Amino acid sequence: MKLALATALLLSTPIGTTPAVAERQPLTVASKPFGESYLLCEMFAQLLEARGIGVERRPGLGATELAFSALREGRIDVYPEYTGTGLLAILGEEPKGEDPQAVYGRVAREFERRWGIRWLPPLGFENTYAIAMRRETAEPLGLHTLGDLARHRGSRELRAGFTADFIGRADGLVGLERAYGLRLRDVRPLSAAVKYQALRAGAVDLIDGYSTDGLLARGDLVVLEDDRHFFPPYQAAALVGPRLRREWPEAIAALTELSGRLDADQMRALNERVEVGREPVTVVARDALASLGLLGSDEPATGGSGLPASSLWTYLWQQRRDLIRMASKHLMLVGLALLAAIAVALPLGLALEQLHRGAEGAVRAIGLLQTIPGIALLAFMLPWLGIGTVPALVALFLYALYPIVRNTYAGVRGADPAAVAAAHALGMTPRQVLLWVRLPLAAPIIMAGVRTAGVITVGTATLAAFIGAGGLGDPIVAGLALNDTRRVLMGALPAALLALLVDGALGLCQRALMPKGVG
């Protein structure tokens, strides 16, 4: 971007209210869950740290809606975004011509006016959507453009594998169908991590990609030309929130140093190192900044976004601090949700046991919660509860209810009839029978339900990463986005171990709570 624009941007930043550096919280730098966004996030973070600014990383926070909501609500301070995405997916507008500067100007004005959010000058490259096919499929059909694809009758027999984000967006499949009259036989939702693998394996015939994808350079693939210029300009830029503008003018200055410094060829080569070469994101980001003269050659890469070329166990040991932090957050989510579920489900199960009619139906109705996929339940809550910890806790609480309610109800109702009859014969009141006879007899079954709920909650909590709640799901999401098995295992193995530990701890509680001779 031109120097005049960058200078004007800096001069317009309010600096009179900037507090002392020591009094400010670290900036939160986030990304969407795909490789280039991870890389740009790490470049932002390292550049800020090199200028003495504290940073907290939130890579793979979520898709456009989640990332932008987090920025608007002040949960994060900056993330990499694309002007075309801002225009269509966030503002809900149609492209105003094909001029990249016009699109940038439009989103910059509207985001400032509506939300006080600023687009920094673009980084220098566009990353538009690209529809890719295997050459062996495209050439026999004579497919070179999206118009060819729409006109060719044989194209209706093709199978598409598109990311969920692309399927639902106005600048994705919905818009393509309208602009080109495109009709496909089968459209399958695929994660970004597996779509290229599915295309090369022949499981699908065409996929959506990005023009700077490193994987586009590998294999014999054809990118269909957007001959009707449907896709708007997608200039990459840093999108910064109000807190960063208000309190960190030096961060604005640091991030603007990247403006206009990266072209599409450079970005594609960097992405290839991450996506194909599986080099650590931290190392690739550091090399990129150093090559631009923005980082000293002796400055180490920082943060936990990368994957060093070492064994899994060595890597886990090197990342132990991050693992402890993520496991602690994971355990906090599980603990709070499980305690809340016990506090509600135990008395609810006892109350249902007293009902003569409708109790079984009520228990089954609660069980319907288990049939809702975890990620869907989280999505339902986002409009009301936003992103982050709160919706994650509510979802985990709801999932933990059923095993405890079911086992409490069944355990108390099925308590030894002879023991209950003997208690009544001794003149005990119904309350005394419940507290001193039926509950102790039901305790093993109730605790089995609590232990089941605990293990379920540990596993389900990994989904909290998809809505920015953190925990051991973070490296799993990152590994899926980067097609990196070791990073997936970085989250999956500790989660499995944590499930065993939670079950073991609840087992010890069960033994301590059992009266002698019971269970």
C-alpha positions as CSV (number, residue, x, y, z in Angstrom):
1,M,0.0,0.0,0.0
2,K,1.1,3.5,-0.7
3,L,3.2,5.3,2.0
4,A,0.8,8.2,2.1
5,L,-2.0,5.9,3.2
6,A,0.1,4.2,5.8
7,T,1.2,7.6,7.1
8,A,-2.3,9.0,7.3
9,L,-3.4,5.8,9.1
10,L,-0.8,6.3,11.8
11,L,-1.4,10.0,12.2
12,S,-5.2,9.4,12.6
13,T,-4.6,7.0,15.5
14,P,-5.4,8.6,18.9
15,I,-2.3,8.6,20.9
16,G,-3.0,11.0,23.7
17,T,-4.9,8.4,25.8
18,T,-2.3,5.6,25.5
19,P,-1.6,4.2,29.0
20,A,1.7,3.0,30.1
21,V,2.9,-0.2,28.5
22,A,3.2,-2.0,31.8
23,E,-0.5,-1.3,32.6
24,R,-1.9,-2.9,29.4
25,Q,-2.9,-6.5,28.8
26,P,-1.1,-8.4,26.0
27,L,-2.7,-8.1,22.6
28,T,-4.6,-11.1,21.4
29,V,-3.7,-12.1,17.9
30,A,-6.1,-14.7,16.3
31,S,-6.6,-16.5,13.0
32,K,-9.2,-18.5,11.1
33,P,-8.7,-22.3,10.9
34,F,-6.7,-22.6,7.7
35,G,-3.0,-22.7,6.9
36,E,-2.4,-19.2,5.5
37,S,-4.4,-17.6,8.3
38,Y,-2.3,-19.5,10.9
39,L,0.9,-18.2,9.2
40,L,-0.2,-14.6,9.0
41,C,-1.3,-14.7,12.6
42,E,2.1,-15.9,13.6
43,M,3.8,-13.3,11.5
44,F,1.7,-10.6,13.2
45,A,2.5,-12.0,16.6
46,Q,6.3,-12.2,16.0
47,L,6.4,-8.8,14.5
48,L,4.7,-7.3,17.5
49,E,6.9,-9.2,19.9
50,A,10.0,-8.0,18.0
51,R,8.8,-4.4,18.8
52,G,8.4,-5.1,22.5
53,I,4.6,-5.7,22.5
54,G,3.2,-8.6,24.6
55,V,1.1,-11.0,22.6
56,E,-1.3,-13.8,23.3
57,R,-2.0,-16.2,20.4
58,R,-5.4,-17.6,19.5
59,P,-4.8,-19.5,16.2
60,G,-7.7,-21.3,14.6
61,L,-10.2,-19.3,16.5
62,G,-13.0,-20.0,14.1
63,A,-14.5,-19.2,10.7
64,T,-15.4,-15.7,9.6
65,E,-18.4,-15.1,11.7
66,L,-16.7,-16.3,14.9
67,A,-13.5,-14.5,14.3
68,F,-15.2,-11.2,13.5
69,S,-17.7,-11.5,16.4
70,A,-14.7,-12.0,18.8
71,L,-13.0,-8.9,17.4
72,R,-16.2,-6.8,17.6
73,E,-16.7,-8.0,21.2
74,G,-13.1,-7.2,22.2
75,R,-12.2,-10.8,22.9
76,I,-9.3,-10.6,20.3
77,D,-7.5,-7.5,19.0
78,V,-6.4,-8.4,15.5
79,Y,-6.7,-11.2,12.9
80,P,-5.9,-11.5,9.2
81,E,-9.0,-11.0,6.9
82,Y,-9.7,-10.5,3.2
83,T,-11.5,-7.5,1.7
84,G,-13.9,-9.6,-0.4
85,T,-14.9,-11.6,2.7
86,G,-15.5,-8.3,4.5
87,L,-17.7,-7.0,1.7
88,L,-19.8,-10.1,1.1
89,A,-19.8,-12.3,4.2
90,I,-19.8,-9.5,6.8
91,L,-21.4,-6.4,5.2
92,G,-23.6,-8.6,3.0
93,E,-23.1,-6.4,-0.1
94,E,-22.4,-7.2,-3.7
95,P,-19.0,-6.2,-5.2
96,K,-18.9,-2.6,-6.4
97,G,-17.0,-3.2,-9.6
98,E,-13.7,-5.1,-9.8
99,D,-11.3,-2.5,-8.5
100,P,-9.5,-3.8,-5.4
101,Q,-8.9,-0.3,-4.1
102,A,-12.6,0.5,-4.4
103,V,-13.5,-2.7,-2.4
104,Y,-10.9,-1.9,0.2
105,G,-12.2,1.7,0.5
106,R,-15.7,0.4,0.9
107,V,-15.0,-2.1,3.7
108,A,-12.6,0.4,5.5
109,R,-15.3,3.1,5.7
110,E,-18.2,0.8,6.7
111,F,-16.3,-1.2,9.3
112,E,-15.0,2.1,10.8
113,R,-18.5,3.6,10.8
114,R,-20.4,0.6,12.1
115,W,-18.1,-0.9,14.6
116,G,-15.0,1.2,15.0
117,I,-12.9,-1.6,13.5
118,R,-10.0,-0.7,11.2
119,W,-8.6,-2.3,8.1
120,L,-4.9,-1.7,8.0
121,P,-3.4,-1.2,4.5
122,P,-3.4,-4.5,2.6
123,L,-0.4,-6.8,2.8
124,G,0.2,-6.8,-0.9
125,F,-1.5,-9.9,-2.3
126,E,-4.9,-11.2,-3.1
127,N,-6.1,-14.7,-2.2
128,T,-9.3,-15.3,-4.1
129,Y,-11.2,-18.6,-4.3
130,A,-10.0,-21.1,-6.9
131,I,-12.1,-24.1,-8.2
132,A,-9.6,-26.9,-8.9
133,M,-9.9,-30.2,-10.7
134,R,-7.6,-33.0,-11.7
135,R,-6.3,-32.5,-15.2
136,E,-7.3,-36.0,-16.2
137,T,-10.9,-35.0,-15.4
138,A,-11.0,-31.5,-16.8
139,E,-9.3,-31.9,-20.2
140,P,-11.4,-34.7,-21.6
141,L,-14.5,-32.6,-20.8
142,G,-12.9,-29.4,-22.2
143,L,-13.3,-27.6,-18.9
144,H,-11.1,-24.5,-18.6
145,T,-13.4,-21.9,-17.1
146,L,-16.3,-21.9,-14.6
147,G,-18.5,-21.0,-17.6
148,D,-17.4,-24.2,-19.3
149,L,-18.3,-26.1,-16.1
150,A,-21.7,-24.6,-16.0
151,R,-22.5,-25.2,-19.7
152,H,-21.2,-28.8,-20.0
153,R,-23.9,-31.4,-19.5
154,G,-21.4,-33.9,-18.2
155,S,-20.5,-31.6,-15.4
156,R,-23.8,-32.4,-13.7
157,E,-22.3,-35.9,-13.0
158,L,-19.3,-34.4,-11.2
159,R,-18.9,-34.7,-7.4
160,A,-17.8,-31.6,-5.6
161,G,-16.0,-31.5,-2.2
162,F,-16.3,-28.0,-0.7
163,T,-15.5,-26.6,2.7
164,A,-18.6,-25.8,4.8
165,D,-17.7,-22.1,4.8
166,F,-17.7,-22.1,0.9
167,I,-21.0,-24.0,0.7
168,G,-22.9,-21.5,2.8
169,R,-21.4,-18.2,1.7
170,A,-22.9,-15.7,-0.8
171,D,-19.4,-15.5,-2.4
172,G,-19.2,-19.3,-2.5
173,L,-21.4,-22.0,-3.9
174,V,-24.6,-20.1,-3.4
175,G,-23.4,-17.2,-5.5
176,L,-21.7,-19.5,-8.1
177,E,-25.0,-21.3,-8.7
178,R,-26.7,-17.9,-9.2
179,A,-24.0,-16.3,-11.3
180,Y,-23.2,-19.2,-13.6
181,G,-26.3,-21.4,-13.3
182,L,-24.1,-24.1,-12.0
183,R,-25.6,-27.4,-11.1
184,L,-23.6,-30.3,-9.6
185,R,-24.8,-33.9,-8.9
186,D,-23.3,-34.2,-5.4
187,V,-21.8,-31.6,-3.1
188,R,-20.0,-33.0,0.0
189,P,-18.8,-30.9,2.9
190,L,-15.0,-31.4,3.4
191,S,-12.6,-29.9,5.9
192,A,-9.8,-27.8,4.5
193,A,-7.3,-30.4,5.7
194,V,-8.6,-33.3,3.5
195,K,-10.0,-31.7,0.4
196,Y,-6.8,-31.9,-1.7
197,Q,-6.3,-35.4,-0.5
198,A,-9.9,-36.3,-1.5
199,L,-9.4,-34.7,-4.9
200,R,-6.2,-36.6,-5.7
201,A,-7.7,-39.8,-4.5
202,G,-10.6,-39.4,-6.8
203,A,-13.2,-39.3,-4.0
204,V,-14.4,-36.0,-5.5
205,D,-13.9,-34.3,-8.9
206,L,-13.6,-30.6,-7.9
207,I,-12.8,-28.7,-4.8
208,D,-12.7,-25.1,-3.6
209,G,-9.3,-23.7,-2.8
210,Y,-7.5,-20.5,-2.5
211,S,-5.3,-19.0,-5.2
212,T,-2.3,-18.9,-2.8
213,D,-2.6,-22.4,-1.5
214,G,0.7,-24.2,-1.5
215,L,-1.0,-27.5,-2.4
216,L,-2.2,-26.0,-5.7
217,A,1.4,-26.3,-6.9
218,R,1.5,-30.0,-6.2
219,G,0.0,-32.6,-8.4
220,D,-1.5,-32.2,-11.9
221,L,-4.4,-29.8,-11.1
222,V,-6.3,-27.3,-13.2
223,V,-7.7,-24.1,-11.8
224,L,-10.9,-23.1,-13.6
225,E,-10.9,-19.5,-14.7
226,D,-13.6,-17.2,-13.2
227,D,-14.5,-15.9,-16.7
228,R,-17.5,-13.9,-15.4
229,H,-15.4,-12.3,-12.7
230,F,-17.8,-13.5,-10.0
231,F,-15.3,-13.5,-7.1
232,P,-14.5,-10.0,-5.8
233,P,-11.0,-8.9,-4.9
234,Y,-9.7,-10.6,-1.8
235,Q,-6.8,-8.4,-0.5
236,A,-5.3,-9.7,2.7
237,A,-5.0,-7.2,5.5
238,A,-4.8,-7.0,9.3
239,L,-8.2,-6.3,10.8
240,V,-7.8,-4.5,14.2
241,G,-10.3,-3.9,17.0
242,P,-11.0,-0.7,18.9
243,R,-8.8,-1.6,21.9
244,L,-5.7,-2.0,19.8
245,R,-6.4,1.3,18.1
246,R,-7.1,3.1,21.4
247,E,-4.3,1.7,23.6
248,W,-1.6,0.4,21.2
249,P,-0.6,3.0,18.5
250,E,2.8,1.4,18.4
251,A,1.1,-1.9,17.5
252,I,-0.6,-0.2,14.6
253,A,2.7,1.1,13.4
254,A,4.4,-2.3,13.7
255,L,1.7,-4.2,11.8
256,T,1.6,-1.5,9.1
257,E,5.3,-2.4,8.4
258,L,4.0,-5.5,6.6
259,S,1.6,-3.5,4.3
260,G,2.5,-3.9,0.7
261,R,5.4,-6.3,1.4
262,L,4.0,-9.7,0.3
263,D,3.0,-10.7,-3.2
264,A,1.0,-13.8,-4.2
265,D,4.1,-15.8,-5.3
266,Q,5.8,-15.2,-2.0
267,M,2.7,-16.2,0.0
268,R,2.2,-19.3,-2.1
269,A,5.8,-20.4,-1.5
270,L,5.4,-19.8,2.3
271,N,2.1,-21.7,2.3
272,E,3.8,-24.6,0.5
273,R,6.4,-24.8,3.2
274,V,3.7,-25.1,5.8
275,E,1.1,-27.2,4.0
276,V,3.4,-29.5,2.0
277,G,6.8,-29.3,3.7
278,R,5.1,-29.3,7.1
279,E,7.7,-26.9,8.4
280,P,6.9,-25.2,11.8
281,V,4.6,-22.2,11.4
282,T,6.9,-20.3,13.8
283,V,10.0,-21.0,11.7
284,V,8.3,-20.1,8.4
285,A,6.9,-16.9,9.8
286,R,10.3,-15.9,11.2
287,D,12.0,-16.6,7.9
288,A,9.4,-14.5,6.1
289,L,9.8,-11.5,8.4
290,A,13.6,-11.8,8.3
291,S,13.6,-11.9,4.5
292,L,11.6,-8.7,4.5
293,G,14.1,-7.0,6.9
294,L,11.5,-6.8,9.6
295,L,13.2,-9.2,12.0
296,G,16.8,-9.6,13.1
297,S,18.4,-12.8,11.9
298,D,19.4,-13.7,15.4
299,E,15.9,-13.3,16.9
300,P,14.4,-16.7,17.8
301,A,10.9,-17.7,16.7
302,T,8.5,-17.5,19.6
303,G,5.1,-18.8,20.5
304,G,3.5,-22.2,20.2
305,S,2.0,-22.3,16.7
306,G,4.7,-24.3,15.0
307,L,5.7,-27.9,14.8
308,P,9.4,-28.6,15.0
309,A,11.0,-31.3,13.1
310,S,11.4,-33.7,16.0
311,S,9.7,-36.8,17.4
312,L,6.2,-36.5,18.9
313,W,7.5,-37.0,22.4
314,T,10.2,-34.5,22.1
315,Y,7.7,-32.0,20.7
316,L,5.3,-32.7,23.6
317,W,8.1,-32.1,26.1
318,Q,9.1,-28.9,24.3
319,Q,5.5,-27.7,24.4
320,R,4.9,-28.7,28.0
321,R,4.0,-25.2,29.2
322,D,1.4,-24.8,26.5
323,L,0.1,-28.3,27.2
324,I,-0.2,-27.5,30.9
325,R,-2.0,-24.3,30.1
326,M,-4.4,-26.0,27.7
327,A,-5.0,-29.0,29.9
328,S,-5.7,-26.6,32.9
329,K,-8.3,-24.8,30.8
330,H,-9.8,-28.1,29.6
331,L,-10.0,-29.4,33.2
332,M,-11.6,-26.2,34.3
333,L,-14.3,-26.5,31.6
334,V,-14.9,-30.1,32.5
335,G,-14.9,-29.5,36.3
336,L,-17.4,-26.6,36.2
337,A,-19.8,-28.3,33.8
338,L,-19.7,-31.6,35.7
339,L,-20.3,-30.0,39.1
340,A,-23.2,-28.0,37.7
341,A,-24.6,-31.2,36.1
342,I,-24.4,-33.1,39.4
343,A,-26.1,-30.2,41.3
344,V,-29.0,-30.3,38.9
345,A,-29.2,-33.9,37.8
346,L,-29.1,-35.6,41.2
347,P,-32.1,-33.8,42.7
348,L,-33.9,-34.0,39.4
349,G,-33.4,-37.8,39.3
350,L,-34.7,-38.1,42.9
351,A,-37.7,-35.9,42.0
352,L,-38.6,-38.0,39.0
353,E,-38.4,-41.2,41.0
354,Q,-41.3,-39.9,43.1
355,L,-43.5,-39.5,40.1
356,H,-45.8,-42.4,39.3
357,R,-46.5,-41.2,35.7
358,G,-44.4,-39.5,33.2
359,A,-41.0,-40.1,34.9
360,E,-39.6,-42.4,32.2
361,G,-40.8,-40.0,29.5
362,A,-39.1,-37.1,31.2
363,V,-35.8,-39.1,31.5
364,R,-36.0,-40.0,27.8
365,A,-36.6,-36.4,26.9
366,I,-33.5,-35.3,28.7
367,G,-31.7,-38.1,26.8
368,L,-32.6,-36.5,23.5
369,L,-29.8,-33.9,24.3
370,Q,-27.3,-36.7,23.7
371,T,-28.6,-37.1,20.1
372,I,-27.6,-33.5,19.1
373,P,-24.1,-33.4,17.7
374,G,-21.8,-31.4,20.0
375,I,-20.7,-28.9,17.3
376,A,-24.4,-28.3,16.4
377,L,-25.4,-27.7,20.0
378,L,-22.6,-25.1,20.3
379,A,-23.7,-23.5,17.1
380,F,-27.3,-23.2,18.4
381,M,-26.0,-21.2,21.4
382,L,-23.8,-18.8,19.6
383,P,-26.5,-16.2,18.8
384,W,-27.5,-16.0,22.5
385,L,-24.3,-16.6,24.4
386,G,-21.7,-15.4,22.0
387,I,-18.3,-17.2,21.7
388,G,-15.9,-18.4,24.3
389,T,-16.2,-20.1,27.7
390,V,-19.9,-19.5,28.5
391,P,-21.5,-21.5,25.6
392,A,-19.0,-24.2,26.0
393,L,-19.9,-24.6,29.7
394,V,-23.6,-24.7,28.9
395,A,-23.2,-27.3,26.2
396,L,-21.0,-29.5,28.4
397,F,-23.5,-29.2,31.3
398,L,-26.3,-30.3,29.0
399,Y,-24.4,-33.3,27.7
400,A,-23.5,-34.4,31.3
401,L,-27.1,-34.3,32.5
402,Y,-28.5,-37.5,31.0
403,P,-26.1,-40.2,32.4
404,I,-26.5,-38.8,36.0
405,V,-30.3,-38.3,35.8
406,R,-30.8,-41.8,34.3
407,N,-28.6,-43.6,36.8
408,T,-30.0,-41.7,39.8
409,Y,-33.5,-42.4,38.8
410,A,-32.8,-46.1,38.0
411,G,-30.6,-46.6,41.1
412,V,-33.0,-45.2,43.6
413,R,-36.1,-46.9,42.0
414,G,-34.3,-50.2,41.9
415,A,-33.0,-50.2,45.4
416,D,-33.3,-53.6,47.2
417,P,-37.0,-54.0,47.9
418,A,-36.3,-56.2,51.0
419,A,-34.1,-53.6,52.6
420,V,-36.6,-50.8,51.8
421,A,-39.5,-53.0,53.3
422,A,-37.4,-53.7,56.4
423,A,-36.8,-49.9,56.9
424,H,-40.5,-49.2,56.6
425,A,-41.2,-52.0,59.1
426,L,-38.8,-50.3,61.6
427,G,-40.9,-47.2,61.4
428,M,-38.6,-45.0,59.3
429,T,-40.2,-42.0,57.5
430,P,-40.1,-41.9,53.7
431,R,-37.3,-39.3,53.9
432,Q,-35.3,-41.4,56.3
433,V,-35.7,-44.4,54.0
434,L,-34.5,-42.3,51.0
435,L,-31.5,-40.8,52.8
436,W,-30.3,-43.8,54.9
437,V,-31.4,-46.8,52.8
438,R,-32.2,-46.2,49.2
439,L,-29.5,-43.6,48.4
440,P,-26.7,-45.6,49.9
441,L,-27.9,-48.7,48.0
442,A,-28.1,-46.7,44.8
443,A,-24.8,-44.9,45.3
444,P,-22.7,-47.3,43.0
445,I,-25.1,-46.8,40.1
446,I,-25.3,-43.1,40.6
447,M,-21.5,-42.8,40.7
448,A,-21.3,-44.9,37.6
449,G,-23.4,-42.3,35.9
450,V,-21.2,-39.5,37.2
451,R,-18.1,-41.3,35.9
452,T,-19.7,-41.8,32.5
453,A,-20.7,-38.1,32.4
454,G,-17.1,-37.2,33.3
455,V,-15.5,-39.1,30.5
456,I,-18.1,-37.8,28.0
457,T,-17.5,-34.3,29.1
458,V,-13.7,-34.6,28.7
459,G,-14.1,-35.8,25.1
460,T,-16.8,-33.3,24.2
461,A,-14.8,-30.4,25.6
462,T,-12.3,-30.7,22.7
463,L,-15.1,-29.2,20.5
464,A,-14.9,-26.0,22.6
465,A,-12.0,-25.0,20.5
466,F,-14.3,-24.4,17.6
467,I,-16.0,-21.5,19.4
468,G,-12.8,-20.0,20.9
469,A,-13.1,-21.5,24.4
470,G,-9.6,-23.0,24.3
471,G,-8.6,-26.3,25.9
472,L,-7.0,-29.4,24.3
473,G,-9.1,-29.0,21.2
474,D,-6.9,-26.1,20.1
475,P,-4.1,-28.2,18.8
476,I,-6.5,-30.7,17.3
477,V,-8.2,-27.9,15.3
478,A,-4.8,-26.6,14.2
479,G,-3.6,-30.0,13.2
480,L,-6.7,-30.6,11.1
481,A,-6.2,-27.2,9.4
482,L,-2.5,-27.9,8.7
483,N,-3.0,-31.6,7.8
484,D,-0.5,-32.4,10.6
485,T,-1.1,-35.6,12.5
486,R,1.4,-34.9,15.2
487,R,-0.3,-31.7,16.2
488,V,-3.7,-33.5,16.3
489,L,-2.1,-36.0,18.6
490,M,-0.7,-33.2,20.8
491,G,-4.4,-32.5,21.8
492,A,-5.9,-36.0,21.4
493,L,-3.4,-37.9,23.6
494,P,-3.5,-35.6,26.6
495,A,-7.3,-35.5,26.3
496,A,-7.4,-39.3,26.4
497,L,-5.1,-39.3,29.4
498,L,-7.2,-36.6,31.1
499,A,-10.3,-38.8,30.6
500,L,-8.6,-41.7,32.3
501,L,-7.5,-39.4,35.2
502,V,-11.0,-38.0,35.6
503,D,-12.5,-41.4,35.7
504,G,-9.9,-42.6,38.2
505,A,-10.4,-39.6,40.4
506,L,-14.2,-40.2,40.4
507,G,-13.6,-43.8,41.1
508,L,-11.6,-42.9,44.2
509,C,-14.5,-40.6,45.2
510,Q,-16.9,-43.5,44.7
511,R,-14.9,-45.7,47.0
512,A,-14.7,-43.0,49.7
513,L,-18.4,-42.3,49.6
514,M,-19.5,-45.9,49.7
515,P,-20.7,-47.2,53.1
516,K,-19.0,-50.3,54.2
517,G,-20.6,-53.4,52.8
518,V,-22.3,-51.5,49.9
519,G,-21.0,-51.6,46.3
